[in-house]
Amino acid sequence: MEVINDNGCSWINDLNLRSDIKLLEKNEDCEWLIIGAGYTGLSAARKLAQLYPNQKIILVDAQLAGEGASSRNSGYLVDTTLNDGFTSNKELENYKKKANIYKLGIEAVKKFIKEYQVDCDWNESGKYFASSKLEDQKILQNFSETLSKLGFEHNILFKNTLAKRLGTDFYNIALHTKGGILLHPGKLVRAMIDTLPKNVNLYENSSLLDWKKINGMINCNFKKGLIKTQKIIFATNGFLKSLGIKINYNFPITLTASMTRNLTDSEFKSIGEPSEWGVLPVRPMGATIRLTKDKRILIRNTAEVYNPYHMSQSELYKRSLKQKIGIIKRFPQLPDNIIQSSWSGIVSRSRNSSQIFEKIDENIFVAGCYNGSGIGVGTLFGEQIAIKASNENSEEIKTIEARNKPTWLPPNPFLSFGVKTRLIYERIRARSEI
Ligand SMILES: Cc1cc2nc3c(=O)[nH]c(=O)nc-3n(C[C@H](O)[C@H](O)[C@H](O)COP(=O)(O)OP(=O)(O)OC[C@H]3O[C@@H](n4cnc5c(N)ncnc54)[C@H](O)[C@@H]3O)c2cc1C
């Protein structure tokens, strides 16, 4: 199956069209092949190119590089995420391991943008975990204790302050973390493409159809060519399962989001002219909502089991209506026709929210499954899986490998049934927050 994306993603549409697109149209041999050119694959390619300037490195993507989830996300480079209940020391220890990985992820992105002087609308504004339900104070209090124990600066805010800071009186309570960055995900991934070292051969719009190991070489079939490689890194995130990789440990979830046009000066005034902000939901299926630097509102409020390869325009439209309602609920003073574009994107999930970072066979490596935090973690894991595939070690690898590994998932139809039921339950729990 081929990935067929909508062309509605505002982040992508903000960028210049690329002209240097090469498709794979002949057979190739190489030392290194990377499948998937999002944050993970691009970082892996960059690192390998630095480590092996004289070896042949090929990077292939089924669509235009970077135009999968890496451009389609909400742009939160997170230092912390909210999970329910950290009452035991063991849970605290697990949370710390996770946060250590996020920290390295932020450092990896920071290093990249500093080295290449990348403008990706970087804003160290922190982020809000917000709810319209005062009863969620318990969850936030619990979270606050965890953050305090781990030394993360934060504070809890209530309706009046939130109304001033966000320009909406929808939220009754929020926890604001000082850490965490808002950025333009499209600009970030485009910079990773534009600065790819010369010894990386990038082929786009070229889907890997199947692969197998024959006499020690990995044979990869594409529509118009075969690549034989000595080593391979799979960086296809939400599409790992469809390539037969770690099938009992990850599954794809489809998200949709919408972005408004730029607010006019009077519309911006009507919401109190706040500075850029980002809100994440307290209840898992609630809306992620962001005011961008250039006065647009982004909202993501769906997550579902759906065909990861394609969402039709009519299905996308249905979801964008939910996003329109989400905006009207929070900003009734704004016109109800200001959504400019809507898009879908695929994330990879595991049962225990842990990531995949592994050698799965001799010369075969995989990194992915970041749930909602792949900007930093993907950038980090890409670079580090390249180091691991080179039989080297690093402090970062030690930190990554100290995490809990993803736990086993039942096969379909049980998995699909279980996930759908859980999502319905979460959606009901979060219905006021969508
Ligand atoms: C709506 C949305 C909101 C999100 N919000 C955030 C957020 O705020 N913060 C955050 O950190 N993360 C967020 N995420 C998650 C984040 O975008 C991902 O974790 C991240 O993009 C993963 O990067 P990646 O390079 O591993 O995978 P991807 O960006 O998914 O790249 C994988 C690539 O593999 C390619 N591919 C797939 N199959 C094949 C094949 N057969 N042959 C060749 N190539 C193939 C795809 O075309 C794709 O380009 C969000 C995701 C979505 C969809």
The ligand as a MOL file (V3000), in Angstrom:
LIG
                    3D

  0  0  0     0  0            999 V3000
M  V30 BEGIN CTAB
M  V30 COUNTS 53 58 0 0 0
M  V30 BEGIN ATOM
M  V30 1 C -1.3190 15.4940 14.7680 0
M  V30 2 C -0.0360 15.1080 15.4840 0
M  V30 3 C 0.3710 15.8420 16.5820 0
M  V30 4 C 1.5720 15.5090 17.2360 0
M  V30 5 N 2.0620 16.3480 18.1890 0
M  V30 6 C 3.3120 16.1630 18.6760 0
M  V30 7 C 3.9130 17.1400 19.5020 0
M  V30 8 O 3.3560 18.1940 19.7710 0
M  V30 9 N 5.1590 16.8810 19.9900 0
M  V30 10 C 5.8530 15.7500 19.6570 0
M  V30 11 O 6.9860 15.5810 20.1130 0
M  V30 12 N 5.3120 14.8240 18.8300 0
M  V30 13 C 4.0750 15.0060 18.3210 0
M  V30 14 N 3.5410 14.0970 17.4430 0
M  V30 15 C 4.3100 12.8790 17.1410 0
M  V30 16 C 5.4940 13.1580 16.2180 0
M  V30 17 O 5.0790 13.8420 15.0670 0
M  V30 18 C 6.1420 11.8230 15.8220 0
M  V30 19 O 6.4830 11.1170 16.9940 0
M  V30 20 C 7.3840 12.0460 14.9960 0
M  V30 21 O 7.0900 12.7200 13.8060 0
M  V30 22 C 8.0550 10.7250 14.6880 0
M  V30 23 O 9.1040 10.9590 13.7790 0
M  V30 24 P 9.6300 9.7870 12.8780 0
M  V30 25 O 10.6870 10.3010 12.0130 0
M  V30 26 O 9.9880 8.6230 13.7440 0
M  V30 27 O 8.3630 9.3100 12.0590 0
M  V30 28 P 7.5630 10.0280 10.8760 0
M  V30 29 O 7.6580 11.4720 10.9040 0
M  V30 30 O 6.2120 9.3910 10.9000 0
M  V30 31 O 8.3620 9.5280 9.6150 0
M  V30 32 C 8.2780 8.2090 9.1730 0
M  V30 33 C 8.4350 8.2250 7.6770 0
M  V30 34 O 8.4400 6.8660 7.2140 0
M  V30 35 C 7.8780 6.8630 5.9320 0
M  V30 36 N 7.4540 5.5240 5.5640 0
M  V30 37 C 6.4370 4.8060 6.0660 0
M  V30 38 N 6.3320 3.6280 5.4380 0
M  V30 39 C 7.3140 3.5890 4.5090 0
M  V30 40 C 7.7190 2.6420 3.5280 0
M  V30 41 N 7.0810 1.4840 3.3690 0
M  V30 42 N 8.7700 2.9550 2.7110 0
M  V30 43 C 9.4340 4.1400 2.8560 0
M  V30 44 N 9.0870 5.0500 3.7720 0
M  V30 45 C 8.0420 4.7990 4.5880 0
M  V30 46 C 6.7190 7.8280 6.0410 0
M  V30 47 O 6.3600 8.3180 4.7750 0
M  V30 48 C 7.2760 8.9020 6.9670 0
M  V30 49 O 7.7510 10.0410 6.2850 0
M  V30 50 C 2.3290 14.3670 16.7990 0
M  V30 51 C 1.8950 13.6290 15.7010 0
M  V30 52 C 0.7310 13.9910 15.0420 0
M  V30 53 C 0.2990 13.1910 13.8490 0
M  V30 END ATOM
M  V30 BEGIN BOND
M  V30 1 1 1 2
M  V30 2 1 2 3
M  V30 3 2 2 52
M  V30 4 2 3 4
M  V30 5 1 4 5
M  V30 6 1 4 50
M  V30 7 2 5 6
M  V30 8 1 6 7
M  V30 9 1 6 13
M  V30 10 2 7 8
M  V30 11 1 7 9
M  V30 12 1 9 10
M  V30 13 2 10 11
M  V30 14 1 10 12
M  V30 15 2 12 13
M  V30 16 1 13 14
M  V30 17 1 14 15
M  V30 18 1 14 50
M  V30 19 1 15 16
M  V30 20 1 16 17
M  V30 21 1 16 18
M  V30 22 1 18 19
M  V30 23 1 18 20
M  V30 24 1 20 21
M  V30 25 1 20 22
M  V30 26 1 22 23
M  V30 27 1 23 24
M  V30 28 2 24 25
M  V30 29 1 24 26
M  V30 30 1 24 27
M  V30 31 1 27 28
M  V30 32 2 28 29
M  V30 33 1 28 30
M  V30 34 1 28 31
M  V30 35 1 31 32
M  V30 36 1 32 33
M  V30 37 1 33 34
M  V30 38 1 33 48
M  V30 39 1 34 35
M  V30 40 1 35 36
M  V30 41 1 35 46
M  V30 42 1 36 37
M  V30 43 1 36 45
M  V30 44 2 37 38
M  V30 45 1 38 39
M  V30 46 1 39 40
M  V30 47 2 39 45
M  V30 48 1 40 41
M  V30 49 2 40 42
M  V30 50 1 42 43
M  V30 51 2 43 44
M  V30 52 1 44 45
M  V30 53 1 46 47
M  V30 54 1 46 48
M  V30 55 1 48 49
M  V30 56 2 50 51
M  V30 57 1 51 52
M  V30 58 1 52 53
M  V30 END BOND
M  V30 END CTAB
M  END
